[in-house]
Amino acid sequence: MNSIRAQRKQALAARRRVSPSERVHRSQRACTRVARLPVFRRARRIGIYWPMASEIDPRPLLAQLTTGQTGYLPRVTGPSLRFVALRPAVFRHNKSPLGMMEPVGGNARRVAALDLLIMPLAAFDDGARRIGMGGGYYDRTLALPHSVHGYRRPHLLGLAFEAQRVAQIETRAWDIDLDLLVTESRVRRFAPPLSPLR
């Protein structure tokens, strides 16, 4: 556990060293890579996040959504997340336990309703593992539906700066590996395609 804390601290420090102008440039490059992926082009319901602090910014992807695609933002609901469609949503700031911009109004859907979930992270390794900010919201959200018959989880795509890569992350029982990790310089594919998108 101490190793994970140290890796989180190391990766977050590296992320903060990316200058604001470089952050914009690298975010654009990473989003261009995501937008070219078949998994993004075929997805109808795409979970995205509103960036906080020095996180890589996924918002350029909103301009890439085509007819029939809808972006969803997370809302903290108890110990996990629900997702609200962007179009009818109204935003509030720093009201969630995470201190993030989150939607109010609209129908909050479970993660199983999504085809693709684009996730922020503090650190990643080359083995599909991620370290979050420590709140466990994404882990709990993805673990909850496994008890539901017929559940198919969305494709999981981590978005980060290359500087956030660390050595091997210790696997914990509740961890769920990423399917893809995209940075400003490359796409890492960790698993064969999941079941076809709905």
C-alpha positions in Angstrom: 0.0 0.0 0.0 2.9 2.4 0.8 4.2 1.6 -2.7 0.9 2.7 -4.2 0.9 6.0 -2.2 4.5 6.7 -3.3 3.7 6.0 -6.9 0.6 8.2 -6.8 2.7 11.0 -5.3 5.5 10.5 -7.9 3.0 10.5 -10.8 1.0 13.5 -9.6 4.2 15.5 -9.1 5.2 14.7 -12.7 1.7 15.7 -13.9 1.9 19.0 -12.1 5.3 19.7 -13.8 3.5 19.8 -17.2 3.0 23.5 -17.9 -0.5 24.9 -18.5 0.2 25.6 -22.2 1.8 22.1 -22.6 -1.2 20.6 -20.8 -3.5 22.1 -23.4 -1.3 20.9 -26.3 -0.8 17.4 -25.0 -4.5 17.0 -24.1 -5.4 17.9 -27.7 -2.9 15.3 -29.0 -4.2 12.6 -26.7 -7.9 13.4 -27.6 -7.0 13.2 -31.3 -5.7 9.7 -30.7 -8.8 8.7 -28.8 -11.1 10.1 -31.5 -9.5 7.9 -34.2 -10.1 4.7 -32.2 -12.8 2.4 -33.5 -14.1 1.9 -30.0 -14.7 5.6 -29.7 -16.3 6.0 -33.1 -18.6 3.1 -32.5 -19.7 3.9 -29.0 -23.1 5.5 -28.5 -22.9 6.4 -24.8 -19.6 7.7 -23.7 -18.7 8.4 -20.1 -16.2 11.3 -19.8 -15.0 13.5 -16.9 -14.5 17.2 -16.2 -10.8 17.7 -15.5 -9.7 18.9 -12.1 -6.4 20.6 -11.2 -3.6 19.3 -13.6 -5.6 16.4 -15.1 -5.4 15.7 -18.8 -8.4 17.4 -20.4 -10.8 15.1 -22.3 -13.2 17.9 -23.3 -11.9 18.3 -26.8 -13.6 14.9 -27.4 -17.0 16.5 -26.9 -16.5 18.3 -30.3 -15.8 14.9 -31.9 -19.2 13.4 -30.9 -21.3 12.6 -33.9 -25.0 12.2 -34.4 -26.2 9.4 -32.2 -23.4 9.8 -29.7 -24.0 11.2 -26.2 -21.4 12.2 -23.6 -22.1 11.5 -19.9 -20.5 13.0 -16.9 -20.2 11.3 -13.5 -22.2 12.3 -10.4 -21.2 11.1 -7.0 -24.1 9.1 -5.6 -23.3 7.6 -2.2 -20.1 5.5 -2.5 -20.1 5.3 -6.3 -20.9 7.2 -9.5 -23.9 7.5 -11.7 -23.7 9.1 -15.2 -25.8 12.0 -16.5 -26.2 12.9 -20.2 -24.5 16.2 -21.0 -27.2 17.8 -23.1 -29.9 18.4 -20.4 -27.5 18.7 -17.5 -26.9 21.7 -15.4 -23.5 22.0 -13.7 -22.4 22.9 -10.2 -18.9 23.3 -9.1 -17.0 21.9 -6.1 -20.1 20.3 -4.6 -19.2 16.7 -5.0 -17.0 14.9 -2.4 -14.3 14.9 -5.1 -14.5 18.6 -5.5 -15.3 18.3 -9.2 -17.8 19.9 -11.6 -20.7 17.5 -11.7 -24.2 17.6 -13.3 -27.5 18.1 -11.6 -30.8 17.2 -13.1 -31.3 14.6 -15.8 -31.6 10.9 -15.4 -28.5 9.4 -13.6 -27.7 6.1 -15.2 -25.6 3.2 -14.0 -22.2 2.5 -15.5 -23.6 -0.5 -17.3 -25.6 1.9 -19.6 -22.3 3.2 -21.1 -20.5 1.7 -24.1 -17.2 3.4 -23.3 -15.9 4.9 -20.1 -13.0 7.4 -20.3 -11.3 7.5 -16.9 -8.9 9.9 -15.2 -6.1 8.5 -13.2 -3.1 9.5 -11.1 -0.7 6.9 -12.4 -0.5 3.9 -14.8 1.8 1.1 -15.7 2.4 -0.9 -18.8 0.3 -3.8 -17.5 -3.1 -2.1 -17.7 -3.2 -1.1 -14.1 -4.1 2.3 -12.9 -3.9 4.2 -9.6 -6.7 6.7 -8.9 -6.8 9.6 -6.6 -7.5 7.3 -3.6 -11.3 7.8 -3.2 -12.2 4.5 -4.9 -15.2 5.9 -6.7 -14.4 4.3 -10.0 -13.4 1.0 -8.5 -16.7 0.8 -6.5 -18.7 1.9 -9.5 -17.3 -0.8 -11.7 -17.5 -3.5 -9.1 -21.2 -3.0 -8.2 -22.9 -4.3 -11.3 -21.0 -7.6 -11.4 -23.8 -9.1 -9.3 -26.4 -8.1 -11.9 -27.3 -10.9 -14.3 -26.3 -10.2 -17.9 -24.1 -7.2 -17.0 -21.6 -6.1 -19.6 -19.2 -3.5 -18.4 -18.2 -0.7 -20.8 -14.9 -0.5 -22.5 -12.5 1.2 -20.1 -10.1 3.8 -21.5 -7.6 5.5 -19.2 -6.5 9.0 -20.3 -3.2 10.4 -18.9 0.0 12.2 -19.7 2.9 10.0 -20.6 4.7 11.5 -17.6 2.3 9.7 -15.3 3.7 6.2 -16.2 5.3 4.4 -13.2 6.9 1.0 -12.7 4.7 -2.0 -12.1 1.7 -1.2 -9.9 0.9 -3.7 -7.2 -2.4 -5.4 -8.0 -5.1 -5.3 -5.4 -8.2 -7.6 -5.2 -10.6 -4.9 -6.2 -8.6 -3.5 -9.1 -10.2 -3.7 -12.6 -7.7 -3.4 -15.5 -8.0 -0.9 -18.3 -8.7 -2.1 -21.9 -6.8 0.9 -23.4 -4.6 3.7 -22.1 -4.1 6.8 -24.3 -1.5 9.5 -23.8 -0.3 12.3 -25.9 2.3 10.0 -27.5 0.8 6.6 -27.8 -2.1 4.2 -27.5 -1.6 1.1 -25.3 -4.0 -1.8 -25.9 -4.1 -4.3 -23.1 -6.9 -6.7 -24.0 -8.7 -8.1 -27.0 -12.0 -6.4 -27.8 -14.8 -7.0 -25.4 -18.3 -8.0 -26.5 -19.5 -5.8 -29.3 -20.8 -2.4 -28.5 -24.6 -2.2 -28.2 
